[in-house]
Amino acid sequence: VQAGLALQRESRSWHELPAHALSAIEASGMTSDIETLATAVEQFNRFEFSACGATLDRLPHTLPRSLAAEADYLRAMCLANTRSTVDREAAVALLESWDSYETQEPELGVRLMQLRLFALTLIVDKAPGRALEGQIRQALMNRGDFDESAHDAMYTLDRCAASLYEPETALIRTREAARHFGVSPGLTVLRRPGEYYRCLVNLGALLVTNALYDEARDVHRQLEELVAEYASGTFPRLDYPRTTSVRSRLISRGN
């Protein structure tokens, strides 16, 4: 089920799982649960936060602990993204209830920590967020040599550096994240197109912030080429990078 949810987070379908995995989900009687969770992911991606929460409330109380954590991860994402102070505090409280879960479920536990970090970046004082980022890096370093997801998660932290660090530092780290999630040497297909898209969005914005307008336009051209390669609706909030692209062109002309 968690592998299916990983596909959903990358704007793919859990139905793309191998046949043996689909059979195992059906045999364990969890088809309804993954369908509900997949619907909630889709609603979140459409910014339908209230609908997402209502969908999650239909899940049974007898969920395995790992899937209950996945459900709370989605609930907290909805709360953190409303940008309401009350909702953000509720998200942090919910995520803190899963403190140390990374010792049981490393990948999921770190994702819960990363989401708590996102909620903390929305406050003025960056010290709590930087402290939590350090804890996440320590947890990831313990697995980085043998776990590709941990290696990816390190670069996801870099992709989000602008929320905690100065523009110059954030630009360096976001560049590295974009390189990591881009097409690997010898391959023609992206491993995680959704993550690469987010890297390009953040990189384009940071290039504008650092007054590197020509490079920003190149990045936005790459982003549009990426979007064109996938089905409509695969990538969320295209208005963000496109607004940044227009801004970079206007500022560069003014200079």
Solvent accessible surface area in square Angstrom, and as a share of the most:
residue,aa,sasa,rsa
1,V,36,0.21
2,Q,56,0.25
3,A,62,0.48
4,G,0,0.00
5,L,3,0.02
6,A,40,0.31
7,L,29,0.14
8,Q,8,0.04
9,R,54,0.20
10,E,19,0.09
11,S,43,0.28
12,R,110,0.40
13,S,37,0.24
14,W,18,0.06
15,H,110,0.49
16,E,91,0.41
17,L,17,0.08
18,P,73,0.46
19,A,80,0.62
20,H,139,0.62
21,A,25,0.19
22,L,53,0.27
23,S,66,0.42
24,A,60,0.47
25,I,9,0.05
26,E,127,0.57
27,A,93,0.72
28,S,71,0.46
29,G,61,0.58
30,M,32,0.14
31,T,46,0.27
32,S,76,0.49
33,D,20,0.10
34,I,0,0.00
35,E,82,0.37
36,T,20,0.12
37,L,0,0.00
38,A,5,0.04
39,T,49,0.28
40,A,0,0.00
41,V,8,0.04
42,E,79,0.35
43,Q,24,0.11
44,F,33,0.14
45,N,53,0.27
46,R,134,0.49
47,F,85,0.35
48,E,67,0.30
49,F,40,0.17
50,S,101,0.65
51,A,40,0.31
52,C,0,0.00
53,G,22,0.21
54,A,58,0.45
55,T,3,0.02
56,L,0,0.00
57,D,103,0.53
58,R,160,0.59
59,L,17,0.08
60,P,60,0.38
61,H,192,0.86
62,T,122,0.71
63,L,25,0.12
64,P,62,0.39
65,R,131,0.48
66,S,19,0.12
67,L,5,0.03
68,A,33,0.26
69,A,0,0.00
70,E,4,0.02
71,A,2,0.01
72,D,22,0.11
73,Y,25,0.09
74,L,7,0.03
75,R,69,0.25
76,A,0,0.00
77,M,26,0.12
78,C,9,0.05
79,L,49,0.25
80,A,0,0.00
81,N,41,0.21
82,T,56,0.33
83,R,147,0.53
84,S,41,0.27
85,T,74,0.43
86,V,113,0.65
87,D,38,0.20
88,R,32,0.12
89,E,109,0.49
90,A,42,0.33
91,A,0,0.00
92,V,25,0.15
93,A,62,0.48
94,L,45,0.22
95,L,2,0.01
96,E,89,0.40
97,S,80,0.52
98,W,25,0.09
99,D,93,0.48
100,S,58,0.37
101,Y,7,0.03
102,E,39,0.17
103,T,109,0.63
104,Q,115,0.51
105,E,56,0.25
106,P,55,0.35
107,E,65,0.29
108,L,2,0.01
109,G,2,0.02
110,V,3,0.02
111,R,26,0.09
112,L,5,0.03
113,M,15,0.07
114,Q,31,0.14
115,L,13,0.07
116,R,32,0.12
117,L,10,0.05
118,F,66,0.27
119,A,0,0.00
120,L,30,0.15
121,T,11,0.06
122,L,51,0.25
123,I,51,0.26
124,V,147,0.84
125,D,83,0.43
126,K,65,0.27
127,A,62,0.48
128,P,54,0.34
129,G,0,0.00
130,R,95,0.35
131,A,59,0.46
132,L,6,0.03
133,E,8,0.04
134,G,34,0.33
135,Q,101,0.45
136,I,0,0.00
137,R,54,0.20
138,Q,113,0.50
139,A,19,0.15
140,L,1,0.00
141,M,103,0.46
142,N,119,0.61
143,R,22,0.08
144,G,24,0.23
145,D,150,0.78
146,F,154,0.64
147,D,34,0.18
148,E,107,0.48
149,S,42,0.27
150,A,0,0.00
151,H,83,0.37
152,D,5,0.02
153,A,14,0.11
154,M,39,0.17
155,Y,52,0.20
156,T,22,0.13
157,L,6,0.03
158,D,18,0.10
159,R,33,0.12
160,C,50,0.30
161,A,2,0.01
162,A,51,0.39
163,S,43,0.28
164,L,10,0.05
165,Y,54,0.21
166,E,96,0.43
167,P,55,0.34
168,E,111,0.50
169,T,57,0.33
170,A,0,0.00
171,L,13,0.07
172,I,114,0.58
173,R,41,0.15
174,T,0,0.00
175,R,61,0.22
176,E,74,0.33
177,A,0,0.00
178,A,10,0.07
179,R,153,0.56
180,H,44,0.19
181,F,4,0.02
182,G,12,0.11
183,V,79,0.45
184,S,38,0.24
185,P,137,0.86
186,G,88,0.84
187,L,98,0.49
188,T,127,0.74
189,V,109,0.62
190,L,19,0.09
191,R,90,0.33
192,R,70,0.26
193,P,9,0.06
194,G,4,0.04
195,E,5,0.02
196,Y,33,0.13
197,Y,8,0.03
198,R,73,0.27
199,C,0,0.00
200,L,3,0.01
201,V,27,0.15
202,N,43,0.22
203,L,13,0.06
204,G,0,0.00
205,A,41,0.32
206,L,11,0.06
207,L,0,0.00
208,V,5,0.03
209,T,79,0.46
210,N,34,0.18
211,A,60,0.46
212,L,73,0.36
213,Y,37,0.14
214,D,96,0.50
215,E,58,0.26
216,A,0,0.00
217,R,79,0.29
218,D,66,0.34
219,V,6,0.04
220,H,8,0.04
221,R,126,0.46
222,Q,69,0.31
223,L,1,0.00
224,E,66,0.29
225,E,88,0.40
226,L,8,0.04
227,V,24,0.14
228,A,87,0.67
229,E,131,0.59
230,Y,72,0.27
231,A,79,0.61
232,S,122,0.79
233,G,72,0.69
234,T,21,0.12
235,F,10,0.04
236,P,45,0.29
237,R,88,0.32
238,L,41,0.20
239,D,66,0.34
240,Y,122,0.46
241,P,2,0.02
242,R,103,0.37
243,T,89,0.52
244,T,21,0.12
245,S,15,0.09
246,V,67,0.38
247,R,123,0.45
248,S,0,0.00
249,R,90,0.33
250,L,107,0.53
251,I,56,0.28
252,S,32,0.20
253,R,179,0.65
254,G,68,0.66
255,N,139,0.71
